[in-house]
Amino acid sequence: MDGVIKVTKDQSKVTRYSRKIGRMGNSLGVSLPKALADKMSISQGDEIEFIENESGEVVLRKSRAALLPEQVRPEVLEAFFDVFEEDLGILEDLRDR
């Protein structure tokens, strides 16, 4: 479904998109409408963030790329995070001792 534009009481425009949740492996996923992906300047492989505000609304935005120091290779950093995630329970147990 393409975006539906609605004018609110205060005359601001709100665009709504509707998508069904689908299964992607062991996770749930949702596709983004092309118009929204174009507006956000995102494409396959980009990362996005979901930010929940105080009123419970979720904002979707393109993640900002972090610049790594020259001596840090991305694949080493990714391996570090993989190990960290695998051993998170062990690290939490050590913290709680």
C-alpha positions as a Python dict, from the first residue, in 0.01 Angstrom:
ca = {
    (1, 'M'): (0, 0, 0),
    (2, 'D'): (136, 341, -91),
    (3, 'G'): (146, 616, 169),
    (4, 'V'): (-184, 771, 266),
    (5, 'I'): (-155, 1144, 333),
    (6, 'K'): (-391, 1292, 589),
    (7, 'V'): (-422, 1656, 694),
    (8, 'T'): (-470, 1687, 1071),
    (9, 'K'): (-674, 1949, 1258),
    (10, 'D'): (-366, 2171, 1294),
    (11, 'Q'): (-318, 2146, 913),
    (12, 'S'): (3, 1939, 938),
    (13, 'K'): (40, 1654, 690),
    (14, 'V'): (82, 1299, 819),
    (15, 'T'): (175, 1015, 585),
    (16, 'R'): (76, 666, 696),
    (17, 'Y'): (212, 343, 555),
    (18, 'S'): (64, 2, 626),
    (19, 'R'): (255, -327, 615),
    (20, 'K'): (199, -679, 746),
    (21, 'I'): (455, -843, 970),
    (22, 'G'): (616, -1151, 815),
    (23, 'R'): (852, -1424, 927),
    (24, 'M'): (1220, -1386, 838),
    (25, 'G'): (1401, -1694, 967),
    (26, 'N'): (1349, -1701, 1345),
    (27, 'S'): (1264, -1332, 1354),
    (28, 'L'): (976, -1113, 1246),
    (29, 'G'): (1024, -857, 973),
    (30, 'V'): (850, -588, 777),
    (31, 'S'): (923, -449, 431),
    (32, 'L'): (954, -76, 375),
    (33, 'P'): (758, 96, 100),
    (34, 'K'): (986, 216, -181),
    (35, 'A'): (865, 574, -138),
    (36, 'L'): (962, 569, 230),
    (37, 'A'): (1300, 404, 162),
    (38, 'D'): (1371, 670, -101),
    (39, 'K'): (1265, 948, 136),
    (40, 'M'): (1496, 807, 408),
    (41, 'S'): (1780, 752, 155),
    (42, 'I'): (1817, 389, 258),
    (43, 'S'): (1886, 80, 55),
    (44, 'Q'): (1957, -289, 109),
    (45, 'G'): (2234, -338, 365),
    (46, 'D'): (2185, -4, 544),
    (47, 'E'): (2107, -7, 914),
    (48, 'I'): (1806, 163, 1070),
    (49, 'E'): (1721, 249, 1429),
    (50, 'F'): (1390, 218, 1610),
    (51, 'I'): (1363, 482, 1881),
    (52, 'E'): (1076, 474, 2131),
    (53, 'N'): (980, 813, 2273),
    (54, 'E'): (818, 888, 2610),
    (55, 'S'): (466, 855, 2472),
    (56, 'G'): (538, 508, 2331),
    (57, 'E'): (562, 614, 1967),
    (58, 'V'): (840, 453, 1767),
    (59, 'V'): (1050, 663, 1534),
    (60, 'L'): (1237, 496, 1249),
    (61, 'R'): (1557, 655, 1117),
    (62, 'K'): (1868, 567, 925),
    (63, 'S'): (2158, 480, 1155),
    (64, 'R'): (2450, 715, 1140),
    (65, 'A'): (2771, 550, 1030),
    (66, 'A'): (3038, 561, 1296),
    (67, 'L'): (3389, 635, 1177),
    (68, 'L'): (3639, 385, 1310),
    (69, 'P'): (4000, 478, 1384),
    (70, 'E'): (4231, 370, 1100),
    (71, 'Q'): (4394, 95, 1308),
    (72, 'V'): (4057, -76, 1380),
    (73, 'R'): (3939, -311, 1107),
    (74, 'P'): (3557, -347, 1081),
    (75, 'E'): (3573, -728, 1068),
    (76, 'V'): (3769, -737, 1398),
    (77, 'L'): (3514, -511, 1564),
    (78, 'E'): (3229, -726, 1431),
    (79, 'A'): (3398, -1042, 1566),
    (80, 'F'): (3437, -873, 1904),
    (81, 'F'): (3064, -792, 1918),
    (82, 'D'): (2975, -1149, 1814),
    (83, 'V'): (3183, -1291, 2101),
    (84, 'F'): (3043, -1031, 2340),
    (85, 'E'): (2685, -1126, 2252),
    (86, 'E'): (2760, -1498, 2287),
    (87, 'D'): (2921, -1448, 2629),
    (88, 'L'): (2686, -1181, 2762),
    (89, 'G'): (2543, -1417, 3024),
    (90, 'I'): (2892, -1499, 3152),
    (91, 'L'): (2987, -1131, 3165),
    (92, 'E'): (2666, -1044, 3352),
    (93, 'D'): (2735, -1324, 3601),
    (94, 'L'): (3087, -1190, 3661),
    (95, 'R'): (2948, -839, 3711),
    (96, 'D'): (2701, -961, 3971),
    (97, 'R'): (2960, -1143, 4184),
}
